Amino acid sequence: MTDRPHLAVLGAGPAGLAATAAAASHGVRVTLLDAATRAGGQFYRQPAAELRARRPQALHHQWRTWERLRDGLRAYVTVGAVRHLTDHHVWCVERRPSGGLTVHALLGPEQEDPVEMRADAVVLATGGYEKVLPFPGWTLPGVVTAGGAQAMLKGTLALSGRTAVVAGTGPLLLPVATGLAAAGVEVPALVESADPKAFVHRTRALAAQPGKVAEGARYAAQLLRHRVRLLARHTVVEAHGTDRVEAVTVAALDADGRVRPGTSRRIPCDTLAVGHGMLPHTDLAETLGCRLDGTDVHVDDEQRTDVPGVWAAGETTGIGGAALSLAEGHIAGRSAAARLHGTEPDPRAWAAAAKSRTRLREFFAALGTVYAPPAHWTEQITDDTVVCRCEEVTGGTVREAVAELGAGDVRTVKLLTRAGMGWCQGRVCGPAVAGLTGCGLTPSRRPFARPVPLGVLARAGEHEDQ
Ligand SMILES: Cc1cc2nc3c(=O)[nH]c(=O)nc-3n(C[C@H](O)[C@H](O)[C@H](O)COP(=O)(O)OP(=O)(O)OC[C@H]3O[C@@H](n4cnc5c(N)ncnc54)[C@H](O)[C@@H]3O)c2cc1C
């Protein structure tokens, strides 16, 4: 078996699982690595085995697809075609001068023990993360990200609170609001800054995806059933509380995306689940020198990056949901398998996945023009609102760096104020700092995808495993 080409797939979400199955079924030895303790990624996040959930499917959509992915992975692992390494936090992928790549990971929940692995090629399938824009009170306990509330429910079967306002923008808010409500949380409002009327101008892209339109209709019916009030063209202005969130003030937006005076209302709650869209994880691709298109890893029709031996699939190449991730993962796995065997792949082999990819990319491009934070969201950041939570840098400090010290980009603001210099390395505050600075969000070129102990760096190269 060891003379077979070796593909490392990084990320066991829909994209990574599809890539693994496609490559393993075409004679490639696959190692699937993921930081989580169970396969599934964000969409198919599974409860910990110790919780013995009796009906985990109650928290999921498209459970049959998950069963097919899960059973396929088990079968490949059983026959030795795939090695599945959980709790492996990949911090860097390196190109070897002699060819091939080295994957560096930290093992276990403490992330201290190093693991290094050689591979002939990699598929980057590390997904995306949520964007949250600051507003007064957003650092109060009880304010969580929308996906975080969902992840807590799916992964630990725990509720983030009893009464949750779900707010921000994006399609993710729908499963979050309906999922929390179905689990017994009172959801007094779903506060969405986008205008649903904007969908009228996107009918062609919507009509091409009747399944997605039906999914949207099901969410609308569930919101009605659970008496979740949809406040469209509204935004959260402030979260209130002393030890934790006790209420939020929301307000309507005018046609320019500004808060309409006199429309504020206060909604009591113990949780605010808030998100303003998602951003792709690109750290590993950036370290490898892969080209980015804006915030997305650039790929060709075979899901190859511009770095030889490196494929990328799923939300790391652009936000587009689980079905698109599955299609891209399948194509990446088929292409990588063919090329690792030294043959030119035949795109007809993945024609169905390519068709689905085209349609879903168009659909999500259309959604991307509808769902957006309010145009003037930075006006809601008061001077004493903390923007960078790691380094406790306020909106006023960032504004001062721009207006009085001449900073015109995120990097200069960071050097002048420390915003983005802390533990998260600007992943959370980056979009807010860019917005306040009036510049675009540029790749930060972080050397590693996560913090690495110095001792591990010093011993890099000593722990290589095939
Ligand atoms: C918090 C959250 C909750 C979400 N909930 C929903 C939902 O309920 N419904 C919905 O329709 N969509 C949801 N989404 C969107 C969802 O992520 C996508 O639709 C889909 O899961 C993308 O699939 P993917 O395979 O590209 O990435 P993901 O499913 O995100 O999988 C990526 C995998 O890579 C792993 N990974 C990342 N970085 C590393 C690293 N450095 N080392 C090792 N492993 C790594 C992660 O642990 C993860 O398992 C959610 C997204 C987020 C961020």
The ligand as an SDF file (V2000), in Angstrom:
LIG
                    3D

 53 58  0  0  0  0  0  0  0  0999 V2000
  -19.6250   28.0090   13.1600 C   0  0  0  0  0  0  0  0  0  0  0  0
  -20.3120   27.6550   11.8670 C   0  0  0  0  0  0  0  0  0  0  0  0
  -21.5730   27.0390   11.8820 C   0  0  0  0  0  0  0  0  0  0  0  0
  -22.2370   26.7290   10.7040 C   0  0  0  0  0  0  0  0  0  0  0  0
  -23.4760   26.1590   10.7490 N   0  0  0  0  0  0  0  0  0  0  0  0
  -24.1570   25.9450    9.5870 C   0  0  0  0  0  0  0  0  0  0  0  0
  -25.4890   25.4250    9.5900 C   0  0  0  0  0  0  0  0  0  0  0  0
  -26.0370   25.1500   10.6230 O   0  0  0  0  0  0  0  0  0  0  0  0
  -26.1330   25.2730    8.4010 N   0  0  0  0  0  0  0  0  0  0  0  0
  -25.5340   25.6000    7.2130 C   0  0  0  0  0  0  0  0  0  0  0  0
  -26.1630   25.4730    6.1550 O   0  0  0  0  0  0  0  0  0  0  0  0
  -24.2690   26.0530    7.1710 N   0  0  0  0  0  0  0  0  0  0  0  0
  -23.5770   26.2460    8.3220 C   0  0  0  0  0  0  0  0  0  0  0  0
  -22.3270   26.7660    8.2840 N   0  0  0  0  0  0  0  0  0  0  0  0
  -21.7210   26.9530    6.9580 C   0  0  0  0  0  0  0  0  0  0  0  0
  -20.9200   25.6670    6.6850 C   0  0  0  0  0  0  0  0  0  0  0  0
  -19.6520   25.8570    7.2090 O   0  0  0  0  0  0  0  0  0  0  0  0
  -20.7020   25.2820    5.2550 C   0  0  0  0  0  0  0  0  0  0  0  0
  -21.8470   25.3340    4.5260 O   0  0  0  0  0  0  0  0  0  0  0  0
  -20.0270   23.9050    5.0570 C   0  0  0  0  0  0  0  0  0  0  0  0
  -19.8680   23.2010    6.2580 O   0  0  0  0  0  0  0  0  0  0  0  0
  -18.6830   24.1450    4.4300 C   0  0  0  0  0  0  0  0  0  0  0  0
  -18.0350   22.9200    4.2390 O   0  0  0  0  0  0  0  0  0  0  0  0
  -16.4520   22.8480    4.1460 P   0  0  0  0  0  0  0  0  0  0  0  0
  -16.1160   21.4030    4.0150 O   0  0  0  0  0  0  0  0  0  0  0  0
  -15.9720   23.7760    3.1050 O   0  0  0  0  0  0  0  0  0  0  0  0
  -15.9260   23.4190    5.5420 O   0  0  0  0  0  0  0  0  0  0  0  0
  -16.2710   23.0580    7.0500 P   0  0  0  0  0  0  0  0  0  0  0  0
  -17.5220   22.3090    7.1820 O   0  0  0  0  0  0  0  0  0  0  0  0
  -16.1150   24.3380    7.7900 O   0  0  0  0  0  0  0  0  0  0  0  0
  -15.0930   22.0640    7.4460 O   0  0  0  0  0  0  0  0  0  0  0  0
  -13.7680   22.5080    7.6050 C   0  0  0  0  0  0  0  0  0  0  0  0
  -13.0550   21.5640    8.5510 C   0  0  0  0  0  0  0  0  0  0  0  0
  -11.6910   21.9360    8.5760 O   0  0  0  0  0  0  0  0  0  0  0  0
  -11.2160   21.8350    9.8880 C   0  0  0  0  0  0  0  0  0  0  0  0
  -10.0840   22.7510   10.0080 N   0  0  0  0  0  0  0  0  0  0  0  0
  -10.0610   24.0940    9.7870 C   0  0  0  0  0  0  0  0  0  0  0  0
   -8.8180   24.5780    9.9620 N   0  0  0  0  0  0  0  0  0  0  0  0
   -8.0540   23.5210   10.3190 C   0  0  0  0  0  0  0  0  0  0  0  0
   -6.6790   23.3680   10.6400 C   0  0  0  0  0  0  0  0  0  0  0  0
   -5.8210   24.4150   10.5970 N   0  0  0  0  0  0  0  0  0  0  0  0
   -6.2210   22.1300   11.0110 N   0  0  0  0  0  0  0  0  0  0  0  0
   -7.0640   21.0520   11.0160 C   0  0  0  0  0  0  0  0  0  0  0  0
   -8.3790   21.1470   10.7140 N   0  0  0  0  0  0  0  0  0  0  0  0
   -8.8570   22.3500   10.3610 C   0  0  0  0  0  0  0  0  0  0  0  0
  -12.3880   22.2110   10.7770 C   0  0  0  0  0  0  0  0  0  0  0  0
  -12.2480   21.6200   12.0710 O   0  0  0  0  0  0  0  0  0  0  0  0
  -13.5750   21.6490    9.9840 C   0  0  0  0  0  0  0  0  0  0  0  0
  -13.9280   20.3590   10.4310 O   0  0  0  0  0  0  0  0  0  0  0  0
  -21.6390   27.0490    9.4630 C   0  0  0  0  0  0  0  0  0  0  0  0
  -20.3670   27.6550    9.4480 C   0  0  0  0  0  0  0  0  0  0  0  0
  -19.7150   27.9610   10.6370 C   0  0  0  0  0  0  0  0  0  0  0  0
  -18.3560   28.6280   10.5740 C   0  0  0  0  0  0  0  0  0  0  0  0
  1  2  1  0
  2  3  1  0
  2 52  2  0
  3  4  2  0
  4  5  1  0
  4 50  1  0
  5  6  2  0
  6  7  1  0
  6 13  1  0
  7  8  2  0
  7  9  1  0
  9 10  1  0
 10 11  2  0
 10 12  1  0
 12 13  2  0
 13 14  1  0
 14 15  1  0
 14 50  1  0
 15 16  1  0
 16 17  1  0
 16 18  1  0
 18 19  1  0
 18 20  1  0
 20 21  1  0
 20 22  1  0
 22 23  1  0
 23 24  1  0
 24 25  2  0
 24 26  1  0
 24 27  1  0
 27 28  1  0
 28 29  2  0
 28 30  1  0
 28 31  1  0
 31 32  1  0
 32 33  1  0
 33 34  1  0
 33 48  1  0
 34 35  1  0
 35 36  1  0
 35 46  1  0
 36 37  1  0
 36 45  1  0
 37 38  2  0
 38 39  1  0
 39 40  1  0
 39 45  2  0
 40 41  1  0
 40 42  2  0
 42 43  1  0
 43 44  2  0
 44 45  1  0
 46 47  1  0
 46 48  1  0
 48 49  1  0
 50 51  2  0
 51 52  1  0
 52 53  1  0
M  END
$$$$
